[in-house]
Amino acid sequence: MISVLLTDDHALVRTGIRRLLEDSNQVSIVGEADCGEEGVRLAQQLNPDVILMDVSMPGIGGVEACRRILQRDPGQKIIVLTVHNEQTFPKRMLEIGAKGYLTKDCGVEEMLIAINQVNNGGAYIAPSIAQQLALSLLPGNEHNPVDRLSRREFQVMLMISHGLTNAEISEKLCLSPKTISTYRLRLLEKLGAHNEVDLIKIAVQQGMVEFANSD
């Protein structure tokens, strides 16, 4: 039986996934987290075989939670399960060290395949995502401007796009407000944006912000 930690901020989503996976008799959900901070805490406390990690959550969010978990335990196996199917997020999460990437429209069979494959030391990327990533490497394809951002710049932009203030970002990332202001200036420069509204527009275009909080 594979032990799984489920991290998602929607209780209904967690309940549905739990029932589907536990009905398979292959997986045991050993814990549930509704925010990035709780995911980090439970990952250390429960040491599950696999973590299913949402991206857009309250608090530090899934990107930073994934980074903190893997910083403490590089061997932890994380599968991203999210509505985000644009190549920006898969690239970032795989670079951080996630072993799998699924979108929430996948079936339970695919989810079980991913969990088993990752638990056995492999990796799994949803076919549609893998195709996007492969096509992005072909000559002539324009690079996504967001790809030029550092890991921390990307994290700050993600938080800005979700309406967090400098003070809130500073607190969640344990960085000084002055440092966050510096990151904001770098974002404007690298992305050719004039103000925060422009940054949010770019974030929407790149799929970093989901409408109606659907994730």
N, C-alpha and C positions, 0 to 999 in steps of 0.2 A: 504493500500500500504506500503510495507516494504522498507525503505530507505537503500541503500547500497553504501558503498564507495569501489571502485575498485582500487586495488593497484597492478600494474604490469608494468614492464619496456618496454614492447612491445606494441606500439600503435595499431597494427593490432589485437593483442589478446584482448586488451581492447575493441576495436570497435566491434569485434565479440561477445564477452560476453555481452556487453551492448545491442546489438540488440536482441540477444536471450532472455535475461532476461526481457527486456522491452516489447517485443512482447507477453509475458505471461500475461501482465496486473496485475501481482502480485508484481512486484518490480520496484522501481524507483532508477536509478543510480544518486545519488546526487553529486558525485565527483569522479575524477580519479587522481591517483598519479603514477608517473613513477619511484619513488625511495623511499627508506625507510624513509628518512627525511621528504619528502613531505607527505607520508602516516601518519606519526606521527602528522604533523601540521594540516592536513585536518581532522583527527580523532577528534582532540580537537575543531577545528573550526565548523565542521558540525554535530558532535555527531550522526552519523548514527546508525540505528538499528543494522546493521550487516556490518562487514568489510570482503571483500574477499582479502586475502593477499598472494602474491607470496613470495617465499623464496629467490631465487637468483636474486638480484637486485643491481644496483649501490649504492654507499654510504654505509650506515650502514647495508643494507640488511634486509630481512624479519624477521629473528630471533630476531635481536636487536630491530627492529621497533615494533614487537609484544610485546616484553618485556617492552619497554618504554610506549606504549599505555596502557598496563594493569597495569603498575606501577602507572600511573596517574589516571586511571579509571578501577579498577578491575572488574567492571560490564560490560565492553565493550565486545561484542560478536564477536569473530574473527573466520573465517573459512579459513584455509590454502588451497590454490588452486595452485598446482605446478606439475611439471613433476616428482619430487622426490617421488618414491614409496618404497624406502628402509626403514626399520623400524627405522633407526637412526633419521631421521628427524621427523616422527610422534611422537616418544617418546619425543623428545626435545620440540616440539611445544605444545604438550598436557601438558607436565610438566610446561611450562611457563604459560599456561592458555587458549590456544586456545580451542574453543568449537567444532571445526569440522576440518576434513582433507579430501580433495578431490584431485584426480589427474586430470590432464588436458584432459585425454581421457574419462572423464565421460560425460554422455549426459546431455542435459538441464533439463530433467525431474529429474534426480538425484540431480542436482545442486539446483533446486527449492525445492525439498524435504529437502535437507540439510539446506537451508536458512530458510525455514518455521520452521523446527524442532528447530534449534538454536535460532531463533527469539522468539519462544514460551518457551524458557528456557531449552531446551534439548540439546543434543549433537548428532553429526553425524560423523561417520568414515566410509570411503569407505570400502565395504566388504572385498576386497583383503588386504587392510591395516589392518583391524581388525583381519583377520586370521593370518597375519604375527605376530602381536603383541601377539596374544593368543599363537601361537606356540613357541614364544621366552620365554614364561614363563614355558614351560613344563620341567620337570626334565631331565637332560642329555644334554640339549642344551647349547652350549658354549656361554658365554657372549661376546658380541661385545666389543673389547678393547676400542672403542670410548665411550662406556657407562660409563667408569670410569672417564671421564673428567668432571670437573665442568662446570657450565653454561658458565662462562667467558672463560675458557680454550677452550671449544667447539667453542665459537664465534671467538676467536683469530685464531684457527686452520682453521676455515672456511674462514677467511679473508686471511690468509697465502696461502691457497690453490687457492685463486683467484688472487694471485700475488701482494697483497698489501705489502708495506714495513713497517718496524717498525714505521716510522714517520707517515705514512698514517693511520695505525691502531690506533696509539696513538691519532691522531687528531679526528678520527671518534668516538672512544669510550671514549674520554675525560679522558684518562689515560696518565701517563708519559711514555716516551720511555723506561725508566729503568724498569717500571712495565711490559711493553710488552715483553722486553727481558727476564724477569723472567718467564713469561708465556711460552715463547718459550722453555726455558730450561725444564720447567715442562712437556711440551708436549713430548719432546724428551725422557725424563726419563720414563713417564707413558706408552708411546707407543713403547718403545724399539727402537726408531729411532736414526740414527747416525747424520743425517743432515736434512736440509729443503727439499731436494729431497725425502728423505724417508717419510717425513710427507705428501708430496703431493701425493706420491704413495698410502699411506694408505687412504688419502682423496678420491682418485679416486676409490679405492677398496670398500670404504664404501658409494659410491654414492654421495659424497659431492661436486664433480665437475662434471658438465655435459659437454660433448664434443660438439663442434661446437656452444657453447652458445645457446643451443636449448631451454632453459627454458624462 
